[in-house]
Amino acid sequence: MTLGAEIAAALPELRAAAISRMTDTIKATRPGATTTDPATGAVSTAGATVYEGPGRWKPATTIPSADDVATSGRVRTSGEVHLPVGAYKPLPGDVLECIGCVLDPNLIGRKTVVRSLVGGSQVTAYRIPIEGE
């Protein structure tokens, strides 16, 4: 059996394992048209919920690195939102919000914006970078 065939055979189980760690509830909203209320001047953007379901809000971490003298040998990685493969098609501009988190209620309400396309043929989850953490 080729390596590609072995990976393809294992992928459903690996994806199921990834989903089992997605204990947060994530909502994805796709912005729509911007409107201005003529009476108040308030600007609002209508949006549609395009996904609401399991996900994982993974915070940024700091890892040691001997190569980076400017940061005293430490590198900060960006956080990520993990979503099930195929759950929905993330597009740049979509707003992801943590709307439920049993293990850390302080994550509820955090938001990030999708900046680039995600996906891959052998990934176990869609991993979307979190900005601002």
Protein Blocks (a to p, Z undefined) as FASTA:
>chain_A
ZZklmmmmmmmmmmmmmmmmmmbccdddddddddddfknopacdddddfbdcdddddddd
ddddfklmknnopacddddddddehkaccdehiacddfbdfklmmlgopacddfbdcddf
kbcbdcdddehZZ
